[in-house]
Structure formats: C-alpha cells, structure tokens
Amino acid sequence: MDIGAPFFNHYTAGYEWRWKTGKNFELKAGVIWPGISHTLDPARGGLLKFGLKYIKCAECIYKGLKYKHPLKGTYLKPEIIISGFEVNKDSVKVMHLTYAASLSFGKQYIIGKAFVVDVYGSAGIGFQNIFYHKKEEFNTKDSDFTYSFSHLYFGNKLPIVLSGGIMVGWNF
C-alpha cells in the first residue's frame, strides 16, 4: 500500500512477485477519488503501474548461514505508468489520459522477516491526451502541467514525469 496516497486523493495497492533471483515483477493499481486533500480539484479515475525490478540483493547472516531475501535491497526498475481521470474545471468536464515510461531507483527493507518498506523515486518521459466538451471555451494551456495522481507531468513542451513514494506491505 502507498501510505501517502490518501493525502493526494488516490489509493494505491501493489503486488510484487519473484521471477528469477534478483528480478521481480511489480504491478500497482489505484483508484483516483476525492479524499483528504481539498486543495486538489476533485477527480475520479484510475491508475496502473507495472515494471521489472532488478534488485541488488542484500546479504545477511541468519543463524550462521548467508541468506539473500528476494525483496530486500536496492533496485532499478523500468516502469510503465498509465492514468486516466476526469476533473471539473470551470464547469467543464475534462478527461486526462497520461502515459509514461520511467526509471525508478529505490530500496526495499524487510523488517522482522515479513514487513516490507519500499522507498523510491523515478523520472522519465510522458505523454498526455486531454478531452473535453466544447460547450464552453476551455483553455488547454491551463492543463499543460498536471498532477496525474500517479506522477507529475511537466507538459507537452517538456514531457518529463517525476514520481516517488513510500510503499509498505506484508511478505507472505
């Protein structure tokens, strides 16, 4: 679970599974919904993130044996991010669809053999499509820089995306 997400009006959960030693798949899905923050425009939608983690597994000594936990260690993760949400701006419904490819850097910690803490940051490139009804005039320049709930999108002229967070979970 993304512990900071509710403060930014979305709720994200993920699942990670080991593919090979040092390589894990990760899938995250989320719901965009009005929440705790009242400074953000009320939006509704969803997000999806998936990628392959290349983990530099950390060694530890457990009862005299060397042990490598498949989730513990620093990692590099190429990731695909998709988010879509609808927001009302000046009484016009505006639909945002954003697509991004990013590279995440992070570190996962295992506490007590079961509790997982993942701290990460990422940067990449993205694209955004905006759809709206022309019932009233709407200026798309106001929507060029967008908080897309799954990442920050800096606009069509500078299509950079940034993301980051702290995920907590349970190893079962």
Secondary structure, DSSP 8 states (H G I E B T S, - for coil): -BTTGGGGTEEEEEEEEEEETTEEEEEEEEEE---S-SSS--EEEEEEEEEEEEEEEEEEEETTEEEEEEEEEEEEEEEEEEEEEEEEETTEEEEEEEEEEEEEEEEEEEETTTEEEEEEEEEEEEEEEEEE-TTS---GGGGSSEE-SSSEE--SSS-EEEEEEEEEEE--
